[in-house]
Amino acid sequence: MASSSPQLETCSSESDKEAMEQIALSESPIQDIANSSTNNSIKGKPELHIKIAENFGNFFASLRENLFVVKRVVQNLWLQYIRGEKSDRIRAYQVWPGNNVFFFHGRFICGPDPRGLLLTTTSIILSSWIFAMYIGDDLPSHSSTIVTISVILTVIVFINLILVSTTDPGIIPRNDQANIEDVGTSDGTRSKRVMINGVEMKLKYCRICKIFRPPRSCHCAVCDNCVEKFDHHCPWIGQCIALRNYRFYLSFVISALVLFAYLFAFSVWRIHAKSKSGLLGMLKNCPETVALVSFSFAAIWFLAGLAIFHIYLITVNQTAYENFRQRYADSQNPYDKGIVSNFKDVLFGPVPPSRVDFRAEVTSSWHIKATRRV
C-alpha cells in the first residue's frame, strides 16, 4: 500500500500537467483571434489614413482644375470686354508699337508701369478712409458735414486722376512708310530749322518714329512714343504729361493739395482737442490721427511745390522739360506772350483732338510691319 501511493501521486501529477496543457492548447485560438484582431486594427489605421489622404488629394486636384477654368473664363472676359483683344478686326491699339496699355477697346490709354498709379490711388483711399472712420466722427461738432466734404473732395481728386492717367497725352503718329535712309532735306542733312515768332528753332529727327519731331516735342523713353508739347513722364501717375492732359494734371495736383490740406487741418483740430494726454498719449490712443497728420504734412509740401513750380511754368509758357534743359537760356522764348495770354493759352485754349485714332481698323500690311518692329 505504501508503494502504491507514490505511483498514484505521480499519476495524478502527470494527469494534472496533461490537463493544464490541454487548457493551454484550448486557449490558444482565443489568443490567436485577439492577436489577429489587434494586427488587423494596426494594419487598418494606415490604410484609413491613406484613403483619407487620397480623398483630400483628389478634392484639391479637382478644386485646382476648377480654379484654372474660372481663371481662363475671367481672362477671356477681361480680354474681350475690357482690353478688347478678342475681336476679329485688327485695330490700331492692338498692334501699336509703343509701350502703352489700352483698356475698353482703345478708349483708355495708360502708361506701361502701373505701380506709381496704384501707390497714389492707395494713398488717397487710405487717407480718406482713416479720416472718415477714425477722425471725422470724433470731431467736436458738424462731424457729418465735415466727412461729407472730405468724400466730395476725394471723388474730385479721383476724377482728375482717372482723366490724366487715361487720356492720350498727345502721341504723334509714326512714319511707317519711309526708311531712315530716305529721310532728309535738300542739302542731305537729317535736320530742319523753322521760324516760330521770329525765333529760329531746330527740329530733331526721331530714329524710332522716323519723323521730324514738332517743336516742343520729345520721345518718351518709358512709353516709347514721341509726344507733342512734352512736359514730363510722371512716375506717380504712370503717364506722360503733355499737350492733351496737362490741364487734368494741374487740376489733379491742386485738388489733391486741397484734399490733404483739409484732412491735415481737421486732424490737427482733433489732436488739439485731445492734447491733454500729451504726445505719448496721442501715439498710444490715436495712432491713426498722428499717422494721417504726418503723411498729410509731407503730401502738402510735395504738392504745394509742384503747384508753385507749374504755375511759374505757365507764367513764362514753358514746359518742365524745356526748363530742365534750359532750352531758352541763350535765346528768346517764342511762346511767351505775357502772363495773361500764357494762362489763357495753357488753361483755357482749345484742346486739340488725338492725332492717332487707336480704334481705327488697320490693314494686314500695316499689321505685319508693326509686328516685325515690335
C-alpha positions as CSV (number, residue, x, y, z in Angstrom):
1,M,0.0,0.0,0.0
2,A,2.9,2.2,0.8
3,S,4.4,1.6,-2.6
4,S,1.2,2.2,-4.5
5,S,0.6,5.7,-3.1
6,P,3.6,7.3,-4.7
7,Q,2.5,5.8,-8.0
8,L,-0.9,7.4,-7.6
9,E,0.7,10.7,-6.7
10,T,2.9,10.6,-9.8
11,C,0.0,9.6,-12.0
12,S,-2.1,12.4,-10.6
13,S,0.6,14.9,-11.2
14,E,1.1,13.8,-14.7
15,S,-2.7,13.9,-15.3
16,D,-2.7,17.5,-13.9
17,K,0.1,18.5,-16.3
18,E,-1.8,17.0,-19.2
19,A,-5.0,18.9,-18.2
20,M,-3.1,22.1,-18.0
21,E,-1.5,21.6,-21.4
22,Q,-5.0,20.9,-22.8
23,I,-6.3,24.1,-21.3
24,A,-3.4,26.0,-22.7
25,L,-4.0,24.5,-26.1
26,S,-7.7,25.2,-25.9
27,E,-7.0,28.9,-25.0
28,S,-4.6,29.4,-28.0
29,P,-7.4,30.0,-30.6
30,I,-8.8,32.8,-28.5
31,Q,-5.4,34.4,-28.2
32,D,-4.9,33.9,-32.0
33,I,-8.2,35.7,-32.6
34,A,-7.2,38.5,-30.3
35,N,-3.8,38.9,-31.8
36,S,-5.3,38.8,-35.3
37,S,-7.8,41.5,-34.4
38,T,-5.1,43.7,-33.0
39,N,-3.0,43.1,-36.1
40,N,-5.9,44.0,-38.3
41,S,-6.6,47.2,-36.4
42,I,-3.0,48.2,-36.6
43,K,-2.9,47.5,-40.3
44,G,-6.3,49.2,-40.8
45,K,-5.2,52.6,-39.4
46,P,-2.5,53.3,-42.1
47,E,-4.9,52.1,-44.8
48,L,-7.6,54.5,-43.4
49,H,-5.1,57.4,-43.4
50,I,-4.0,56.6,-46.9
51,K,-7.6,56.6,-48.1
52,I,-8.3,60.0,-46.4
53,A,-5.1,61.5,-47.9
54,E,-6.1,60.2,-51.4
55,N,-9.6,61.7,-51.0
56,F,-8.1,65.1,-49.9
57,G,-5.7,64.9,-52.8
58,N,-8.4,64.3,-55.3
59,F,-10.5,67.1,-53.8
60,F,-7.7,69.6,-54.1
61,A,-6.8,68.5,-57.6
62,S,-10.4,69.0,-58.7
63,L,-10.6,72.3,-56.9
64,R,-7.4,73.4,-58.7
65,E,-8.8,72.4,-62.1
66,N,-12.0,74.3,-61.4
67,L,-10.0,77.4,-60.4
68,F,-8.0,77.2,-63.6
69,V,-11.2,77.0,-65.6
70,V,-12.6,80.1,-63.7
71,K,-9.3,81.9,-64.3
72,R,-9.5,81.2,-68.0
73,V,-13.1,82.4,-68.2
74,V,-12.2,85.6,-66.3
75,Q,-9.2,86.2,-68.6
76,N,-11.3,85.8,-71.7
77,L,-13.9,88.2,-70.4
78,W,-11.2,90.7,-69.5
79,L,-9.6,90.5,-72.9
80,Q,-12.9,90.7,-74.7
81,Y,-14.8,93.4,-72.8
82,I,-12.0,95.4,-71.1
83,R,-8.9,95.1,-73.1
84,G,-10.8,94.4,-76.3
85,E,-8.3,91.9,-77.7
86,K,-10.8,89.2,-78.7
87,S,-12.0,91.0,-81.8
88,D,-12.0,89.6,-85.4
89,R,-11.0,93.0,-86.7
90,I,-7.5,94.3,-86.1
91,R,-7.4,97.8,-84.6
92,A,-4.5,100.2,-84.2
93,Y,-4.2,99.9,-80.4
94,Q,-3.8,96.1,-80.7
95,V,-0.6,96.4,-82.8
96,W,0.7,99.8,-81.6
97,P,4.5,99.6,-81.3
98,G,4.7,101.8,-78.2
99,N,4.6,100.5,-74.6
100,N,1.2,101.9,-73.7
101,V,-1.5,99.7,-72.2
102,F,-5.0,100.2,-73.6
103,F,-8.4,99.5,-72.0
104,F,-12.0,99.5,-73.1
105,H,-11.2,98.8,-76.8
106,G,-8.6,101.6,-77.0
107,R,-10.6,104.3,-75.4
108,F,-8.3,104.5,-72.3
109,I,-4.6,104.9,-72.8
110,C,-2.3,104.3,-69.8
111,G,1.4,104.1,-69.2
112,P,3.3,100.8,-69.1
113,D,4.1,100.8,-65.4
114,P,1.0,100.9,-63.1
115,R,3.0,100.8,-59.8
116,G,3.1,104.5,-59.2
117,L,-0.6,104.9,-60.1
118,L,-1.6,102.1,-57.7
119,L,0.5,103.7,-54.9
120,T,-1.1,107.1,-55.5
121,T,-4.6,105.6,-55.5
122,T,-3.9,103.6,-52.4
123,S,-2.6,106.6,-50.5
124,I,-5.6,108.7,-51.3
125,I,-8.1,106.0,-50.5
126,L,-6.4,105.1,-47.2
127,S,-6.1,108.7,-46.1
128,S,-9.7,109.4,-46.8
129,W,-10.9,106.2,-45.2
130,I,-8.9,106.9,-42.0
131,F,-10.3,110.4,-41.8
132,A,-13.9,109.3,-42.3
133,M,-13.7,106.3,-39.9
134,Y,-11.5,107.5,-37.0
135,I,-11.3,111.3,-37.1
136,G,-14.4,112.7,-38.7
137,D,-16.8,111.0,-36.3
138,D,-14.7,112.1,-33.3
139,L,-14.7,115.8,-34.0
140,P,-16.4,118.2,-31.6
141,S,-19.2,119.4,-34.0
142,H,-20.5,119.1,-37.5
143,S,-18.8,115.8,-38.0
144,S,-21.2,114.5,-40.7
145,T,-20.8,117.7,-42.8
146,I,-17.0,117.6,-42.5
147,V,-16.9,113.9,-43.5
148,T,-19.2,114.6,-46.5
149,I,-17.0,117.4,-47.7
150,S,-13.9,115.1,-47.5
151,V,-15.7,112.4,-49.5
152,I,-16.6,115.0,-52.2
153,L,-13.0,116.2,-52.4
154,T,-11.8,112.6,-52.7
155,V,-14.2,112.0,-55.6
156,I,-13.0,115.1,-57.4
157,V,-9.4,114.0,-56.9
158,F,-10.1,110.6,-58.4
159,I,-12.0,112.0,-61.4
160,N,-8.9,114.2,-62.2
161,L,-6.6,111.2,-61.6
162,I,-8.6,109.0,-64.0
163,L,-8.6,111.7,-66.7
164,V,-4.9,112.4,-66.5
165,S,-3.9,108.8,-66.4
166,T,-6.1,107.5,-69.2
167,T,-6.1,110.4,-71.7
168,D,-3.9,110.4,-74.8
169,P,-1.2,112.9,-73.8
170,G,-0.6,113.9,-77.4
171,I,1.1,110.9,-79.1
172,I,2.5,111.7,-82.5
173,P,1.8,109.1,-85.2
174,R,4.9,107.2,-86.6
175,N,6.0,107.3,-90.2
176,D,5.7,103.7,-91.3
177,Q,6.3,104.3,-95.0
178,A,9.7,106.0,-95.1
179,N,13.1,104.4,-94.3
180,I,15.7,106.2,-92.4
181,E,18.0,106.4,-95.4
182,D,15.3,108.1,-97.4
183,V,14.7,110.9,-94.9
184,G,16.5,114.2,-95.2
185,T,16.4,117.7,-96.5
186,S,17.5,119.0,-99.8
187,D,21.1,119.6,-98.5
188,G,21.4,116.0,-97.4
189,T,21.2,116.5,-93.7
190,R,18.7,115.0,-91.3
191,S,17.7,118.2,-89.5
192,K,15.3,121.0,-90.2
193,R,15.1,124.6,-89.0
194,V,11.8,126.6,-88.7
195,M,11.0,130.1,-87.7
196,I,8.5,130.5,-84.8
197,N,7.5,134.1,-83.9
198,G,10.8,135.4,-85.2
199,V,13.0,132.8,-83.4
200,E,14.7,130.0,-85.4
201,M,14.2,126.6,-83.9
202,K,15.8,123.2,-84.9
203,L,13.6,120.2,-85.4
204,K,15.2,117.0,-84.3
205,Y,14.8,113.7,-86.2
206,C,13.5,110.7,-84.2
207,R,15.1,107.4,-85.5
208,I,12.4,105.3,-83.8
209,C,9.3,107.1,-85.0
210,K,11.1,108.1,-88.3
211,I,9.7,111.7,-88.1
212,F,11.0,115.2,-87.6
213,R,9.6,116.0,-84.2
214,P,7.4,119.1,-84.0
215,P,8.6,121.9,-81.8
216,R,8.4,121.3,-78.0
217,S,8.0,117.6,-78.6
218,C,10.2,114.7,-77.2
219,H,10.4,111.0,-77.4
220,C,9.5,109.4,-74.0
221,A,11.8,106.5,-73.2
222,V,9.3,104.9,-70.9
223,C,6.2,104.9,-73.2
224,D,8.3,104.7,-76.4
225,N,6.4,107.4,-78.1
226,C,7.0,110.9,-79.5
227,V,4.7,113.2,-77.5
228,E,3.6,116.7,-78.5
229,K,4.5,119.5,-76.1
230,F,6.1,117.0,-73.8
231,D,6.3,118.2,-70.1
232,H,7.5,115.1,-68.2
233,H,6.7,111.5,-67.5
234,C,5.1,111.4,-64.1
235,P,6.1,108.2,-62.2
236,W,3.3,108.8,-59.6
237,I,0.7,108.6,-62.3
238,G,2.5,106.3,-64.8
239,Q,1.6,108.5,-67.8
240,C,3.2,111.2,-69.9
241,I,2.1,114.7,-69.1
242,A,1.9,116.7,-72.3
243,L,-0.4,118.8,-74.5
244,R,-3.7,117.0,-74.1
245,N,-3.7,116.0,-70.4
246,Y,-1.7,118.9,-68.8
247,R,-4.8,120.6,-67.6
248,F,-6.1,117.4,-65.9
249,Y,-2.6,117.0,-64.3
250,L,-2.7,120.5,-62.9
251,S,-6.3,120.0,-61.7
252,F,-5.3,116.8,-60.0
253,V,-2.3,118.4,-58.2
254,I,-4.4,121.3,-57.0
255,S,-7.4,119.2,-55.9
256,A,-5.1,116.7,-54.1
257,L,-3.4,119.6,-52.4
258,V,-6.8,121.0,-51.2
259,L,-7.8,117.5,-50.0
260,F,-4.7,116.8,-47.9
261,A,-4.8,120.4,-46.5
262,Y,-8.4,119.7,-45.5
263,L,-7.5,116.4,-43.8
264,F,-4.5,117.9,-42.1
265,A,-6.4,120.8,-40.7
266,F,-9.2,118.8,-39.1
267,S,-6.7,116.1,-37.9
268,V,-4.7,118.8,-36.1
269,W,-8.0,120.1,-34.7
270,R,-8.7,116.7,-33.2
271,I,-5.2,116.5,-31.8
272,H,-5.6,119.9,-30.2
273,A,-8.9,118.8,-28.7
274,K,-7.2,115.8,-27.1
275,S,-3.9,117.4,-26.3
276,K,-4.3,117.0,-22.6
277,S,-2.9,113.4,-22.9
278,G,0.3,114.7,-24.4
279,L,2.2,113.3,-27.5
280,L,2.9,109.9,-26.0
281,G,-0.8,109.6,-25.0
282,M,-1.8,110.5,-28.6
283,L,0.5,107.9,-30.0
284,K,-1.0,105.4,-27.7
285,N,-4.7,106.3,-28.0
286,C,-4.9,107.8,-31.5
287,P,-2.0,106.5,-33.7
288,E,-4.1,106.8,-36.9
289,T,-4.5,110.5,-36.3
290,V,-0.8,111.1,-35.8
291,A,0.0,109.0,-38.9
292,L,-2.5,110.9,-41.0
293,V,-1.1,114.3,-39.9
294,S,2.4,113.2,-40.7
295,F,1.5,111.9,-44.2
296,S,-0.7,114.9,-45.0
297,F,2.0,117.3,-44.0
298,A,4.5,115.6,-46.3
299,A,1.9,115.4,-49.1
300,I,1.1,119.1,-48.7
301,W,4.7,120.2,-49.1
302,F,5.2,118.0,-52.1
303,L,2.0,119.0,-53.9
304,A,2.5,122.7,-53.0
305,G,6.0,122.6,-54.5
306,L,4.6,121.0,-57.7
307,A,1.8,123.5,-57.9
308,I,4.0,126.5,-57.5
309,F,6.5,125.2,-60.0
310,H,3.9,124.6,-62.7
311,I,2.2,127.9,-62.1
312,Y,5.6,129.5,-62.7
313,L,6.0,127.4,-65.9
314,I,2.5,128.6,-67.1
315,T,3.5,132.2,-66.3
316,V,6.5,132.0,-68.7
317,N,4.9,129.5,-71.0
318,Q,7.5,126.7,-70.7
319,T,7.3,123.0,-70.2
320,A,9.2,121.2,-67.4
321,Y,11.4,119.6,-70.0
322,E,12.3,122.9,-71.6
323,N,13.0,124.4,-68.1
324,F,15.2,121.4,-67.1
325,R,17.1,121.6,-70.4
326,Q,17.4,125.4,-70.2
327,R,16.1,125.5,-73.7
328,Y,15.7,129.3,-73.8
329,A,18.7,130.3,-71.8
330,D,20.6,131.7,-74.8
331,S,17.6,132.8,-76.9
332,Q,14.1,134.3,-76.5
333,N,11.2,132.1,-75.7
334,P,9.0,132.3,-78.9
335,Y,5.9,131.1,-77.0
336,D,5.9,133.7,-74.2
337,K,3.0,136.0,-74.9
338,G,2.7,137.6,-71.5
339,I,1.3,136.3,-68.2
340,V,-2.4,136.8,-69.1
341,S,-2.1,135.4,-72.6
342,N,0.0,132.5,-71.3
343,F,-2.6,131.5,-68.8
344,K,-5.3,131.8,-71.4
345,D,-3.4,129.7,-73.9
346,V,-2.5,126.9,-71.5
347,L,-5.6,126.6,-69.3
348,F,-8.4,127.9,-71.5
349,G,-7.3,127.3,-75.1
350,P,-8.9,124.5,-77.1
351,V,-7.5,121.0,-76.6
352,P,-6.6,119.5,-80.0
353,P,-8.0,116.1,-80.9
354,S,-5.9,113.0,-80.7
355,R,-3.6,112.7,-83.7
356,V,-3.8,108.9,-83.6
357,D,-7.1,107.0,-83.9
358,F,-6.2,104.0,-81.8
359,R,-9.6,102.4,-82.5
360,A,-9.3,102.6,-86.3
361,E,-9.0,99.3,-88.3
362,V,-5.7,98.7,-89.8
363,T,-4.6,96.8,-92.9
364,S,-2.8,93.5,-92.8
365,S,0.4,95.0,-94.3
366,W,0.5,97.7,-91.5
367,H,-0.1,94.9,-89.0
368,I,2.9,92.9,-90.4
369,K,5.1,96.0,-90.2
370,A,4.1,96.8,-86.7
371,T,4.6,93.2,-85.5
372,R,8.1,93.0,-87.0
373,R,9.0,96.3,-85.4
374,V,8.0,95.1,-82.0
